[in-house]
Amino acid sequence: MFVVLIRTVVLYLFIIVGIRLLGKHQIGQLEPSELVLTLIIADLASVPMQDNGIPLLAGLIPIVVLLALSSILSVLCTKSIRFRALLCGRPSVVVENGQVVEAELRKNRLTIDELLEELRIQGYADFRSVKFALLETSGQLSVLPYAADKPATAAQVGASAQETGLPVVLVSDGRLLEHNLKGAGYEGNWLDKQLASHGLRSPRQAFLLTVDEGGNTYCVPKKEAGK
């Protein structure tokens, strides 16, 4: 039993490291080749986990080969547009000028109900406000509305906008992140005042507290804090 535990941990950690080396693109979006890679690696790893008679190295070597092959293909995709199109395909325009492109729907085996569902998820009730809708190679739908249906920006309405930068988390689930507090240039007295302005007495009562570069804070009290 202990041997099975060790083999499982080794294979698990090895696959995690290998996938991390492939980069965040493979983690966040799965192209067809990457989906195949994931399924094969899962199958290869399950065999030596269950059968102690198979050497652990016999399970690691095919995984290493597949990860190396995936890395090589990724490099080739960045170097050659034709190879990338052959391996990953090209985006398909499924809506153009408010009209559904039926040929592209049939080509990608996408039903009209699925297309309408994706549009509703992105906040579009029908096709009339959609200039283009593209089915990306990852399977996601990108929607480009008409200019008249796009939300107005601050520059378009003549309003001044202040850049706030990335918010810094000061309190996370009741835990004070002192290094973030000092890194943002604030001290305990300032934090106490911010907590008091939100009706809290200590960081333990805050589920989340952030501050941006403009000094603006955002606070989410814990539910039990208000009881």
N, C-alpha and C positions, 0 to 999 in steps of 0.2 A: 504493500500500500504506500509505503514511504517513497519507493522508487517511482511509482506512478505520479505521486505528488511533485517530486522533483522534476520529472520529465515534462509534466504539464506546465509548471512554472517557467522552465527554461524555454519551451516552445512559445509560450505566451509572450514573455519578455522579448524574445528574439523577433517575433513578428511585429510587435509594437515598435521596436527600434527600426526595423526594416521599413515599415510603412511611414514612420516619421522621416526617414532619410529620403523618401520619395517626394516630400514637400507637401505643403498645405493644399495645393491644387487637387492632389489625389484624395486628400481627406475630405475636402469640402464638396467636390463635385466628381461624380463617377462617369467617365466616358465609357462606351461599350467595352473597350479593351481593358479598362481598369476594373469594371465589374467582373469580367471573366477572370482577371488576375485574382480578385478577392475571393471568388468562389473556389478557384483551384487551390489557393493557399489554405483556405479553411478545410478543404477535403484532405489535403496532404498532411496538415497538422493533426487532424483527428485520428489518423491511423496509428502513428507512433505513440500517441497519448493513451490509446486503448490497448495496444498490443506490446507487451514488454519484450516479446521475442524479436521485434524489429529494432535494429540499432538506432539510437537517437540521431546519429550522423546521417543515416539513410533518409530521415525526414527533413533534416536541415539543409542538405545539399540541394534538393529540388527547389526548396523555397528560396535559397540564395540565388539559384539560376534564374528563377522567375523574377525576383526583385531586380537583378542585374539587367535582365532583358527589358523590363519595364522602364528602367532608367535610360537604357539605350534608345528605346522607342520615344521617350519623352524628349531626349536631345535631338533626335531626328525630326520630331514634330516641330521643334523650335527653329530648325535649320531649313526645312523644306515645306513650302506651302502645299505642294501637291501631295506629299506624303501625309501631311496632317489631314488633308481633305479625304484621302483614301482610308486612313485609319479611323478618324473621328467623325467624318462626314462634314456637312456644311449646314448652317442654319437655314431653315425653311420659312418663307413668308407665307403665313396661313391667313392673314387678313391684310388687304391692301386697299387703301382709300375707302374704308368702311365696308368693303365687300369681302366675303369669304372666298378664299382660293380653294375650290373643291379638290382640284388635282393634288395640291400639296397635302390636304387632309387625308386623302386616300393613300398617298405615297407614304405618309408617316403613321398610317393606321390610327388616326385621331378622329374621334367622333365629334359631332357638333355639340353634343351635351358636355363632353369633356372640355371643349374649347370655351363654351359659355361659362362653365364652372371656373376655369382659370381666369377668365376675364372678371367674373364677379369677385373672386378672391382679391384681385388687384384694384377693385373699386369701379369697374365699368359694367353697366347694366346691359348694354347692347353694343353693336358694332359701329353705330353712327359716329361716335366720338373717337374712334380708333383710326389713326392714319395707317399705322403698320403694327402687326403683331407677328413676332418671329419665334418660332420654335427652335431653341438653341440646341446644340449638340448634346448638352447635358440633360435635355428633357424639360428644361425650364422655359416658361413663356415670357418673352420680353414684349411689353406693350408701349408703343409710342403714340400718344394721342395727338389730335390736331392742336395747332398752336393756340387756338381760341379756348380749348378745354384744359390747357395746362394751368396749374396754380400760378398766380402772379408772384414774382419775386420782389424783394424789397427795392431793388434797383428800378424795376418797372413801375412801381407805384410812387417812386420818389422818396421813399423812407430811408433813413440811415440805419444801418445794421452794425451792431457791435460784435466783433469776434470774441467768443468766450473761451475758445480752446477746449481741450479735452478735460472733462471733469475728473477730479481726483477723489478716490474713495477714502473717507476718513474713518467711518464706522461701518463695519460689515457684520450683520447679525449680532449686534450687541458688543462686538469686539473693537476696541479702539486701535487703529493702525498708526502708532506713534511716528513711525518713519515717514509715512505719507503726510502726517500733520506737520512735522518739522520741514519736510521737503517742500511743502506748499508755502512755508514761511509764516506759519501761525503757531500759537502757543495754547496752553491749557485754558487760560482766561478767556481767550477769544472763543474757544470751543464751548465753554460753559455758557457764554452769552448766546451762542447760536442754538444750543440745545434748549435754553430757557425760552427763546423766542418761539420755539415749536412746542412749548409746554412740557419739556422733558427735563429731568433732574440729573441724569447720568447717561453715558454712552450705552449702558446696558439696556436702556429703554428704547433705543433706536435700532430699527432693522437695517436702515441704510442712511448714510449721510455723506453727501458729496459737495465739493466746492470747485468752481471753475476759475479761470484766470482773472475774471472780473470780480471775484469775491462773492458771487451769487451761490447760495447754498440750496440744496435739495434734500429734504428729509422725509423718510418714511418711518413713522413710529411703529413699534411692535404692537400687535393687537392687544396684548395684555397690559400695555403701558397705559392705555386710556381707561382701564377698568378701575 
